[in-house]
């Protein structure tokens, strides 16, 4: 049954910009389409825009003119609503990320149509970095391909925990329920291995509009689940206010001698006048005196607000510093664990010094690959010496000075970064912080003795062992503060 013959499963309103609409969630749901080449991503989103009346009259006229007679159903080529570049239209592929807005009576949406070709993986990663939900397409005739798995993995690494599996072109397999069951089973297993448990699988035909906005009960009476639009209306947005306050400083404003403010976009949490904050990396403490925007003084600010923060005392703050809440600070250190996606030919060179950019801060870093994801098996293969283009790897980051991060799972804005080649200035990788590495650890020489620094719990276990008790008189135990230990190991390193 085609969309025109089916009864509506969602009430559709004429298109308007999301900011101008009322009576629905204040923040639009951000979503991406991803998957392998020719799985129908652009056609699906074009059909979604068409059936939700998000296509204006002049766009519809242009679409009809450009489509010609490209299918047997007499329908326009919906992919042209997304593929706007000349190269995309000539080759029939998606190259760049295309963002579109649409809305129903329940909520509004921002959708990013991302390319399926392997060489444009970096564009897909860009679209996934801000999304709340991923629509992963799979051609019903081919099932899950390597690029399908790569996109699912990148989406999961980017913190997306809601997936819609769109088993597309289902009309070409005669609406066979067994095929749908097998593909959805395979994907659920993949999703579980990625830590994703919220998956909605939908059989559909994007070209015909079946189970996109309108249900297809006639062709698939065995499917009782939601249409795509119904699944999107029930999805949740990712909160940006969890955790402590974060303000990466982009600019110090000095319009006159009597005013000094620190400008930036709030990257997490909330703040109000009177709250105590710390300036990192210096650790200086101050109180918030005033919150200023371009046209007024505010009594609070939350994540996403562009503000100027005025403090109650003169402190040394520069671009790249971060103003944070003192009761929920981020991690600071010189060593971090991360997962990255290599984005350029040549990949990532072990031991090479790159520029790492996160927010307004740029620092020198050395990257040590640890393991690489094998997409066919979903397993991490250890001892990765290099990470080629499009490879997904776990790495150690070693900084030359103090770095400031949250884990990406906790805060996307302060847990994400890009790596820049200092020779070419190309962006060679995008990454997510997973944990802080201990600044102390390992074995260090101090004269004729060996200094063994251990985590406290492990040290306690060793001290309680029989072997330690038998050699107790030969061992000197030092319980040092973090600063003392850092100074000691720094001196040891200089003497080696």
C-alpha positions in Angstrom: 0.0 0.0 0.0 1.4 3.4 -0.9 1.4 6.5 1.2 -1.4 8.1 -0.6 -3.7 5.2 0.0 -2.9 4.7 3.7 -4.5 6.4 6.6 -2.4 8.9 8.4 -0.5 7.8 11.5 0.7 11.3 12.5 -1.0 14.7 12.4 1.1 16.9 10.1 1.3 20.7 10.3 2.6 23.0 7.5 6.3 23.5 7.7 7.7 26.4 9.8 11.0 27.0 11.4 11.3 25.2 14.7 12.0 28.3 16.7 8.7 29.8 15.6 6.6 26.9 16.6 4.9 26.4 20.0 3.2 23.6 22.0 6.1 21.1 21.6 9.5 20.4 23.0 11.6 23.5 23.1 14.7 21.8 21.8 14.4 20.0 18.4 15.4 16.3 18.2 18.7 16.1 16.2 19.1 13.0 14.2 21.2 11.6 11.4 20.8 9.1 8.6 23.7 6.8 8.1 24.6 3.4 6.5 26.3 2.1 3.4 26.2 3.4 -0.2 22.9 3.3 -2.1 20.9 2.1 1.0 18.5 5.1 0.3 19.4 7.6 3.0 18.7 10.7 0.9 15.5 9.2 -0.5 14.2 8.4 2.9 14.8 11.9 4.3 13.4 13.4 1.1 10.3 11.3 1.5 10.0 12.3 5.2 10.2 15.9 4.3 7.6 15.5 1.5 5.1 13.6 3.6 5.4 16.0 6.6 4.7 19.0 4.3 8.2 20.4 4.9 8.7 21.0 1.1 7.6 24.5 0.0 5.8 25.1 -3.3 8.9 26.5 -5.1 11.0 23.6 -3.9 8.3 21.1 -5.1 8.2 22.8 -8.5 12.0 22.6 -8.8 12.0 19.0 -7.6 9.4 18.0 -10.3 11.4 19.8 -13.0 14.8 18.2 -12.0 13.4 14.7 -11.4 12.0 14.0 -14.9 10.8 10.4 -15.2 13.3 8.6 -12.9 11.1 5.8 -11.5 8.2 3.6 -12.6 5.9 5.0 -9.9 5.8 8.5 -11.4 7.2 9.9 -8.1 9.8 12.6 -7.9 13.4 11.8 -7.0 13.2 12.7 -3.3 16.9 12.4 -2.9 17.3 15.7 -4.8 15.8 17.5 -1.8 19.0 16.7 0.1 21.7 16.3 -2.6 22.2 19.9 -3.6 25.8 19.9 -4.8 26.3 19.6 -8.5 28.7 16.7 -8.0 26.1 14.9 -5.9 23.5 15.2 -8.6 25.9 14.2 -11.4 27.1 11.1 -9.6 23.9 10.2 -7.8 25.7 10.1 -4.4 25.8 12.1 -1.2 29.1 13.8 -0.5 28.5 16.5 2.1 26.2 16.6 5.2 22.9 18.2 4.4 20.8 19.6 7.3 17.0 20.0 7.0 14.2 21.1 9.4 10.7 19.6 9.7 8.0 19.3 12.3 4.9 17.5 13.3 2.3 18.6 15.8 4.2 16.9 18.6 7.8 18.1 18.1 10.3 19.6 15.7 13.4 17.9 14.2 16.8 18.7 12.7 18.0 15.9 10.4 21.5 15.5 8.9 21.8 13.4 5.8 25.3 11.9 5.8 27.3 10.2 3.0 27.7 6.5 2.8 30.9 6.3 0.9 33.9 5.2 2.9 36.1 8.1 1.8 33.5 10.5 3.3 33.4 8.9 6.7 34.7 12.1 8.3 31.5 13.9 7.1 29.4 11.2 8.7 31.3 11.6 12.0 30.7 15.3 11.8 26.9 14.8 11.5 26.9 12.2 14.4 28.8 14.5 16.8 25.6 16.6 17.6 22.9 14.0 17.1 20.5 12.5 19.7 19.4 9.6 17.5 20.7 7.7 14.4 18.6 6.2 11.7 20.7 3.4 10.3 19.6 2.2 6.9 20.1 -1.3 5.6 19.2 -2.5 2.1 16.8 -5.5 2.7 18.6 -7.3 -0.2 22.1 -6.9 1.3 21.7 -6.8 5.0 24.4 -5.3 7.2 27.6 -4.4 5.3 31.0 -3.3 6.6 30.2 0.4 6.1 26.9 -0.2 8.0 28.9 -1.6 10.9 31.4 1.3 10.7 28.7 3.9 10.8 26.9 2.2 13.7 30.2 2.0 15.6 31.1 5.7 15.0 27.6 6.8 16.1 27.9 4.8 19.3 31.3 6.2 20.0 29.8 9.7 19.5 27.5 9.0 22.4 24.3 8.1 20.4 22.3 5.6 22.4 19.0 5.6 20.3 19.0 3.8 17.0 16.3 3.3 14.4 17.1 0.4 12.1 15.4 1.2 8.8 15.3 -2.0 6.7 14.8 -0.2 3.4 13.7 -1.3 -0.1 11.5 -3.9 1.5 9.2 -4.0 -1.5 12.1 -5.5 -3.5 12.1 -8.6 -1.3 8.3 -9.1 -1.4 7.9 -7.9 2.1 9.4 -11.1 3.5 9.1 -11.1 7.3 12.0 -13.7 7.7 14.4 -11.3 6.0 13.4 -8.5 8.4 13.7 -10.7 11.4 17.2 -11.8 10.4 18.5 -8.3 9.7 17.0 -6.8 12.9 18.5 -9.8 14.9 21.9 -9.2 13.4 21.8 -5.5 14.2 20.6 -5.9 17.7 23.6 -8.1 18.4 25.9 -5.5 16.9 24.2 -2.8 19.0 24.6 -4.7 22.2 28.3 -5.1 21.5 28.4 -1.3 21.2 26.6 -0.7 24.5 23.4 0.4 22.7 20.1 -1.2 24.0 17.5 1.2 22.6 16.8 0.0 19.0 13.6 0.2 17.0 13.6 -1.8 13.8 11.2 -0.8 11.0 10.6 -2.5 7.6 10.0 0.2 5.0 10.1 1.4 1.5 11.4 5.0 1.4 10.5 5.5 -2.3 6.9 4.4 -1.7 6.6 6.0 1.7 5.7 2.8 3.4 6.1 2.9 7.2 7.8 6.3 6.9 5.0 8.7 7.9 2.1 6.5 6.9 1.6 2.9 8.0 1.7 0.1 5.4 -0.8 -2.4 7.0 -1.8 -3.8 3.6 1.7 -4.8 2.4 3.0 -5.8 5.9 0.1 -6.9 8.1 2.6 -8.8 10.3 4.3 -5.6 11.4 2.6 -3.9 14.3 5.4 -1.5 15.4 5.6 2.3 14.9 6.2 4.2 11.7 9.4 6.1 11.4 7.8 9.4 12.4 6.1 7.9 15.4 9.5 6.5 16.6 11.1 9.9 16.2 8.3 11.6 18.1 8.9 9.3 21.1 12.7 9.7 21.1 14.4 11.7 23.8 16.9 14.5 23.5 20.3 14.3 25.2 20.6 16.6 28.2 23.4 19.2 28.0 23.0 20.4 31.7 24.3 17.3 33.5 27.5 17.6 35.4 29.2 20.7 36.6 29.3 24.2 35.1 31.7 24.6 32.1 32.7 27.8 30.3 35.6 27.5 27.8 36.9 31.0 27.6 36.9 32.3 24.0 37.6 35.9 24.6 38.5 38.4 27.4 36.3 41.5 27.0 37.7 44.9 28.1 35.5 47.6 26.6 36.7 50.0 29.4 38.8 50.2 32.4 35.9 49.5 34.7 34.8 46.2 33.0 36.4 42.9 32.5 34.4 39.9 31.3 35.1 36.4 30.1 33.1 35.4 27.1 32.1 32.0 25.8 29.3 29.5 25.3 28.3 27.5 28.3 29.3 23.9 27.6 27.6 22.2 30.5 25.7 22.8 33.8 24.3 26.0 35.0 25.5 29.2 36.8 24.1 32.1 38.7 25.5 35.2 40.4 27.1 34.3 43.7 28.3 30.9 42.7 31.9 30.0 43.3 34.0 28.9 40.3 37.5 27.8 39.6 39.7 29.0 36.7 41.6 26.1 35.1 44.4 25.2 34.7 45.6 27.7 37.4 43.0 26.6 40.0 42.2 30.2 41.1 38.9 30.5 42.9 36.5 33.4 42.5 32.8 34.2 42.7 30.4 35.1 39.9 29.4 38.8 40.2 27.3 39.2 37.0 26.1 37.3 33.9 25.8 39.6 30.9 24.5 38.9 27.4 24.4 41.2 24.4 21.3 43.0 25.5 20.7 42.4 29.2 22.0 41.2 32.6 20.7 37.7 33.5 20.1 36.0 36.8 21.2 32.5 35.4 22.8 30.8 32.5 22.6 27.2 31.2 24.3 25.0 28.6 24.1 26.5 25.2 23.9 30.2 26.4 26.5 32.6 25.0 27.4 34.8 27.9 30.0 37.2 29.4 30.9 36.2 32.9 32.0 38.9 35.4 33.9 37.8 38.5 34.2 39.5 41.9 37.9 39.9 41.8 40.8 40.5 39.4 42.1 37.1 38.2 44.4 35.9 35.4 42.1 34.4 32.7 43.1 33.9 29.1 41.5 32.4 25.9 41.7 28.6 26.2 41.2 28.6 30.0 38.0 27.0 31.4 35.8 28.4 34.2 34.2 25.5 36.1 32.1 24.9 39.2 34.2 24.0 42.2 32.0 21.1 43.3 32.1 19.3 40.0 35.4 20.0 38.3 36.6 18.3 35.1 39.6 16.1 34.9 43.1 17.7 34.6 46.4 16.0 33.7 48.9 15.2 31.0 47.7 11.7 30.1 44.3 10.6 28.8 42.8 7.6 27.1 40.7 8.2 24.0 39.0 6.7 21.0 39.6 8.2 17.6 38.5 7.9 14.0 41.3 8.5 11.5 40.1 10.9 8.8 42.9 11.5 6.3 45.1 9.3 4.0 48.2 8.4 5.9 46.3 7.9 9.1 47.8 8.4 12.5 51.6 8.1 13.0 52.7 6.8 16.4 54.9 9.2 18.3 54.2 12.1 16.1 53.4 15.5 17.7 50.0 16.8 16.7 48.0 19.8 17.6 44.9 18.8 19.7 42.1 21.3 19.6 39.2 21.1 22.0 36.9 24.1 22.2 39.1 27.2 22.3 42.1 25.4 23.6 45.0 24.1 21.4 47.8 21.9 22.8 50.7 19.8 21.6 50.0 16.0 22.1 51.7 12.7 21.2 49.4 9.9 20.2 50.2 6.2 21.0 47.8 3.7 19.3 46.8 0.9 21.6 44.3 -1.2 19.6 42.1 -1.1 16.5 38.5 -2.2 16.0 38.0 -5.0 13.6 34.7 -4.2 12.0 33.9 -7.7 10.7 34.1 -9.2 14.2 33.4 -6.2 16.4 36.5 -7.0 18.5 39.4 -4.8 19.4 42.7 -6.1 18.1 45.6 -5.1 20.4 49.0 -3.6 19.6 47.9 -1.4 16.7 51.1 0.2 15.3 49.3 2.6 13.0 45.8 3.7 12.3 45.0 4.0 8.7 42.3 6.2 7.2 38.8 5.4 8.5 40.2 3.1 11.2 38.7 3.3 14.7 41.2 3.0 17.5 41.9 3.3 21.1 44.9 5.6 21.9 46.9 7.1 24.7 47.3 10.9 24.6 50.4 12.4 26.2 50.4 16.2 26.6 53.3 18.6 27.1 51.2 20.7 29.6 48.1 20.3 31.7 45.0 19.4 29.7 41.3 19.8 30.8 38.6 17.3 29.8 35.4 15.6 30.8 34.7 12.1 29.5 32.8 12.3 26.3 30.0 10.2 27.8 29.5 12.9 30.5 29.9 16.0 28.3 30.2 16.1 24.5 31.5 19.6 24.3 34.4 19.2 26.8 35.1 15.5 25.9 35.6 15.8 22.2 38.6 16.9 20.2 40.2 17.0 16.8 43.8 16.2 15.9 45.6 18.6 13.4 48.7 17.8 11.5 51.2 20.6 12.2 52.8 20.2 8.8 49.7 20.3 6.6 47.2 21.9 9.0 44.7 19.1 7.9 42.3 17.6 10.5 43.6 14.1 10.6 41.3 12.6 13.3 38.3 13.2 15.6 38.3 11.8 19.0 36.5 11.3 22.3 38.0 11.2 25.8 37.2 8.0 27.7 39.3 8.3 30.9 42.2 10.0 32.5 45.5 8.1 32.7 47.4 8.2 35.9 50.1 10.8 35.8 52.1 8.5 38.2 52.9 4.9 37.7 55.5 2.4 36.6 59.1 2.0 37.8 61.6 4.8 38.2 65.2 4.8 39.3 66.4 6.9 42.2 70.1 6.4 42.7 70.7 2.7 43.6 67.0 2.2 44.5 63.9 1.6 42.5 60.9 3.8 43.1 57.7 1.9 42.4 54.6 4.1 42.3 51.3 2.2 42.6 47.6 3.0 43.1 46.7 3.0 46.8 44.5 -0.1 46.7 47.1 -2.1 44.9 49.9 -0.9 47.2 47.8 -2.0 50.2 47.3 -5.5 48.8 51.1 -5.9 48.2 51.9 -4.6 51.7 49.6 -7.3 53.1 51.2 -10.2 51.2 53.5 -12.7 52.8 56.4 -11.9 50.4 56.3 -8.3 51.4 56.2 -9.2 55.2 59.4 -11.3 54.7 61.3 -8.5 53.1 59.8 -5.6 55.1 63.1 -4.3 56.4 64.5 -3.9 52.9 61.7 -1.7 51.7 61.1 2.0 52.4 57.5 3.2 52.2 56.6 6.7 51.3 53.1 8.1 51.4 53.3 11.2 49.2 50.8 13.8 48.2 50.1 14.2 44.5 52.3 17.3 44.3 55.2 15.6 46.1 55.0 12.5 43.9 54.9 14.6 40.8 57.9 16.7 41.9 59.8 13.5 42.8 59.2 11.7 39.5 60.0 14.9 37.6 63.4 15.1 39.3 64.0 11.4 38.7 63.2 11.8 35.0 65.7 14.7 34.7 68.5 12.7 36.2 68.0 9.6 34.0 
